[in-house]
Structure formats: C-alpha cells, structure tokens
Amino acid sequence: MSFATALSGLQAASTNLQVTGNNIANSQTVGFKESRAEFADVYASSIGGVSKTQPGAGVKVTDVAQQFKDGNIDPTQNGLDLALSGNGFFVLADNVNLPDPTNPTAPVDPSVPSAYTRNGAFKLDNSGNVVNSQGKFLLAFAPNGTTVDEGFSVGVFRPLTIDTAQGLPNATENINLALTVNGAANVPLTTAFDPTDASTYNHTTSVTTYDSQGNGHIASTYYVKTPVANVWDAYLFLDDYGITTGGQAVPPNAAGASSVSATVNGPGLPIPMSFTSSGILSEVGVRAAAIITAATVTAANTAVTDTTAADAAAAAAAAAYTPALAATALTAANTAAASSATLARDAATVNSTLGAAAATLADTAKTTAATAAASAAAYATSAALVVDAVTAGTAAGLAATAKTDAAAAQAAVAAYNTAVAAAAAGTDQQTKVDFGAIDLASIDPGISVDKMAFDIDFAKTAQTNASFSVNNSSQDGLPAGNLTGIDVDGTGVVFARYSNGGSKTLGQVALARFQSNQSLAKLGDTSWAKTSDSGTPIYGAAGDNNFGTIQSSALESSTVDLSAQLVKLIIAQQAYQANSQTITTEKSLVETILRA
C-alpha cells in the first residue's frame, strides 16, 4: 500500500525541515557550516531484480552533508579571535601536558588532539592558556628557539600559552652603524684625541645599549679623520670610559676580552677604518691599521732620504763654507724638516689591538718619529742662521743627529709595520669590530651583571663629499618590559609584544586537514572528530602544503545564506503537505473499499 510510501515522504520532508531549521538557527554561529539533506529513491527488489512496472517504495535520507565552504571574514576587537581562510581546521585538545611550574625547563610530553574546529573565538583561561568557550585547549607547534628563523616542530603539539609575566631584558650583542663621512673634512689640528675637546675629533654618535639585567649604557663613538688618505679612526666609549677591543672573534672561539680605560674620558685604542678611492668602506680593524702603517713606512723612507741629503749638504758647507753651499744646505734642511714632520704626523695615527708587544712597537714608532721631526726642525732652524764656517759646523752636527734619528724612526716604523702586516695577512676582510667581555664593574661598581660582549658593524658606511650623517643607528638589546599585546601573523605564528619594544615567539597555531571533510564526525559546539572514512589528519602550518591562511582579530561567519534557507523552508513545507495529502487520499480509497 502507498501509506508506507507517503510516510517515507513525510519523514524525508520532516528531516529536510529539521536540517533547514538547524541552518537557520545557526545562521549567526561562528564557524558553522551549512548542511543539506540528501535523498535517494527506494524500490522493492527480488531475485529477479526490479520490475519495469515497479512504482517505487518511497524515499530515504542518505546523508545530512555539511558544506565546507569558506564563510565571510568579520573583523573583531579581540586579538585572540582567529579566522581561517581556505583549507584546514584549528586543532583542539581536552587535556594537555603543561610545564612543571617548579621546573619550567624540564621536557613536556606532547599533547594529543581530540577535536577540530573552524570556530576561532578563543580566549585566555586563568592559567594563561588559549581555550575556546568549551574550555578546549588550542594546540600549537612548539618553537625550536626564540626566533621565527629557528622554525617550529611540526607535529609536536603544545597548548598555546600566553606568558603574562614581565618580558626579560636582552643584552646587546650587535650594534649597526651606517654613516656618511665627509672625505673633504679637515684633519683635526690637535693630534692627541680627547673626547672632551671637540677640536680633536670630527664627529660623534651615540646609542643606548643594555646589559644582562636591562640597565642602559651609552655607547658613544668618536670619528677622527687621519692624515692618511681615506682612513679614519673611531674611538668607542661606554658610559664615558674608553674601550679597547681584545681582537676579532675566530669561531668557534669568542673575541678576546676588551679592556676599559682606568679613568673617565680616557680613550682606548682607536679602530682604524679605511675606504676605497670610490668611498666604499673597505676595512675596519687590523687590515685598516696595515694601510696606515704602510703609509707611515713610506713617510719614514722619505724622511731618511731627505735627512741623508741634508746631512751631506751640511757637511759640504762646513768643510768649505761658501754662501752658495750654505744656501743649498738650508734648502735641504727645510725639505728634511717637512718630510720628518709628515713622518711624525702619520706615525701619530698608528695604533695596535694586537696585544702588548705590538702596542710597545706602536709607541716606539710614535716616539722615535716625533724625535726625528724635532731633530730635523732644530737643524732647519740652525741652517737658517749659518753665516760662516763656525755656524756651518754647528748646523752640520745637528744635521747628523737628524739623520740618525730619522733612521731610528724608520727602523721602529718598519718593525711595527711587520707585526701589523703579519696579523693582517691572516685576517679576513672585516667591516665590523668585536668587543668581547667588557667588565662593567670597572665602569659602575654599583652593579653586578654579566660582562657585555658585542660587535659594531659599519657595513653600510660610506665616504663622500656630503656632510656627516647617520643613516642607521640600531642595537638588539632590550630593557625589561611588560606584556602589551598578542600578534598572530598569516602563518599562525604567535608573538607576545612587550612595552620595551621586544617580542617573543610563543608558537605556531597548528592546523589539520583531511581527505574527506564530510566524513568527519559531528561533535557539536562547531567541532568535529576524525573517523576512518575522513582519513588520517594531515598537520601543518597556515600557508603551507595546501593549508589556508590565518587572520587575527577576525572570525569566520556562518556559511548559511538566510534568504536561501527561507526559500528551502517553503519548499520543504510544500513537500510535507503534499505527502500528507497522499495519506489523506489513500485513506479515502480505503474507506470507499470498506463501504462497498
């Protein structure tokens, strides 16, 4: 009889009404996926199959299938609201393994996922864990280190936890200075550098650095143009104490300990900086020092040549005085005085960061060059006063001394140049200088912190005819700071932002995808569980391997089109009424038969 057929139609129509009503009810549910009722016809069959005249036995519901299309993205004011665009589900867990508060660095067993959702409305619980409204934990991939570049352990799940404690300070490890220095600047007239005397340097820059406890220290760098073409000296001060580098780091070994001047405003040894003729920074450190010493050797050779010639001219005038010989001797004396002065000026720029032995050689070169310049000047003064054989003889004696002193200076400069050249030969080209192990207690006895160690990189510094300018001045240290907010980028990486300007990588939001989304088991609360038909979950990060992207401070709205559902509701109602009419008609037929 057709009662069963009509009844199956009523049941199917009722299911369709329920599905449509459920869609309408969840039109405002975050992450909800619209469902549709799917039907199939029913035929009575036998061994011989279905007869061609078989009218059919009604209808059955084959599935209530959810449609996993993307919903609209609605912005919110909550940084923990996450909207997923594209393929994937957020991964949830009912129970998680949390770090031991008494031993936070101890290993923690990975958590096990229990559900999957598109509802990204998350919040913090009283322990700082990110959870949904049902208290399920949002899982994330554990970070391999403290930076994004170190990556994340995909598949190693951790509950995403927001640490509301104060952000720890970071000690400065790198300083970057990009400068423009003026190649046409004058060499300071006063050769002895003094940070309190602006006439002894050309420019200065400062940047605040931080120690291991977040205390600020002013790192000031003074720049002095040297007499050697395209070479500058840089002096570093930390809180007004001069710092001398202990040498470049040679991995895996750290840089040698830096030394601190004994007094306030006492300079350390300068850092030589050399530029190419095109103004490009070529060398910083020992190889730049080699350029200075090579130029000084040339000046010493010239001074020896000129004082030798002057000595010969003075001896000739003393042996057989004539005004003409005296005039020749005076000219030679002035030439020797000028070249010896150049030697002294160039030698004043030499410095050493190669240890005590090389520093002694540098001091000897400076001292002997200054002595040679003084001797040559004294001879030139005496040569100007020669009027007879007696005064010519006096001048000749001073000329011999100038010659001897120039030779001594030449030998001292050559010895220092040999030491620097040997060190430079084994050193790679550098645009930065390392300062290892600075003992801050010698600067401020009132603090007890780890020794500072950092490098200064001048990589983008150039020499032009433009005025001095600072194009970049930065360092990577941070003072202590308080949590000010949470950021989540498009790949799901979660950062904690602190008031000190720093950030901390907390993890990467875990996503899962399946071969068959419609085969997932519906758990309610806009969440699903895996089944054998859905396939094994594939885990990954947003933006990778066919996963969608994540937008923070936003939610994915329901995929229900309310207008379309109202139309479907009318159609389902008509189907229900039509099937009811079938039963009514069948009832009338039965009554007619019974009355016959």
Helices and strands as residue ranges (DSSP letters): H 2-25, E 35-42, E 58-66, E 73-75, E 82-85, E 89-93, E 115-117, E 123-124, E 130-131, E 137-143, G 148-150, E 152-159, E 174-182, G 198-200, E 203-210, E 216-225, E 231-238, E 241-244, E 259-260, E 271-275, E 281-284, H 286-319, H 323-347, H 356-383, H 389-425, E 432-438, G 440-442, E 452-457, E 462-464, E 469-475, E 483-488, E 493-498, E 503-509, E 511-513, G 517-519, E 521-524, E 527-529, E 538-540, E 549-552, E 554-556, H 562-595
